Amino acid sequence: MTETTLPFNDLERVYETLAETLDALPEAQERLFLAQLALALAHRVGDAERVTAAIDEARRGVEDNASG
């Protein structure tokens, strides 16, 4: 299977949309929204291994930012 990536401009647009959406939600709903988004994206990816790898990558990114 070929890896697909977004061009930087598209990735930046997605980030902006995500940030704006999170800013508009009450803090109590942010975790639920992110979980629903992750599941919706996983459904579209259609490959559990790729989704699990992305979850691991995101976790490492959060852990790395927290430590330093």
C-alpha positions as a printed Julia matrix, in Angstrom:
68×3 Matrix{Float64}:
   0.0    0.0    0.0
   1.33   3.44  -0.91
   1.68   5.98   1.88
  -0.24   9.14   1.19
   0.52  12.52   2.68
  -1.0   15.95   2.45
   0.91  18.82   0.88
   2.02  21.31   3.54
  -0.59  23.93   2.53
  -3.4   21.4    2.91
  -2.0   20.17   6.22
  -1.86  23.77   7.44
  -5.49  24.3    6.39
  -6.56  21.14   8.25
  -4.67  22.31  11.36
  -6.4   25.71  11.22
  -9.83  24.1   10.86
  -9.12  21.73  13.75
  -7.86  24.57  15.97
 -10.88  26.74  15.19
 -13.25  23.84  15.88
 -11.59  23.06  19.21
 -11.67  26.75  20.19
 -15.42  26.87  19.47
 -16.24  23.83  21.61
 -16.72  23.88  25.37
 -13.64  22.35  27.01
 -15.75  19.48  28.36
 -16.56  18.39  24.78
 -13.03  18.54  23.33
 -12.05  14.96  24.26
 -15.28  13.52  22.86
 -14.86  15.52  19.65
 -11.26  14.33  19.22
 -12.28  10.71  19.83
 -15.1   10.98  17.29
 -12.77  12.65  14.78
 -10.15   9.92  15.23
 -12.74   7.2   14.66
 -14.17   8.96  11.6
 -10.69   9.3   10.11
  -9.82   5.7   10.98
 -12.94   4.57   9.16
 -11.85   6.49   6.07
  -8.27   5.2    6.21
  -9.55   1.65   6.39
  -6.29   0.14   7.71
  -6.03  -0.63  11.42
  -2.21  -0.88  11.32
  -1.83   2.6    9.81
  -4.32   4.06  12.28
  -2.59   2.41  15.24
   0.77   3.72  14.0
  -0.7    7.24  13.77
  -2.04   6.97  17.33
   1.4    5.89  18.54
   3.05   8.75  16.63
   0.66  11.3   18.13
   1.22   9.92  21.64
   4.98  10.14  21.25
   4.64  13.72  20.02
   2.63  14.68  23.09
   5.05  12.88  25.42
   8.06  14.53  23.75
   6.5   17.99  24.09
   5.63  17.37  27.74
   9.18  16.37  28.6
  10.94  19.22  27.15
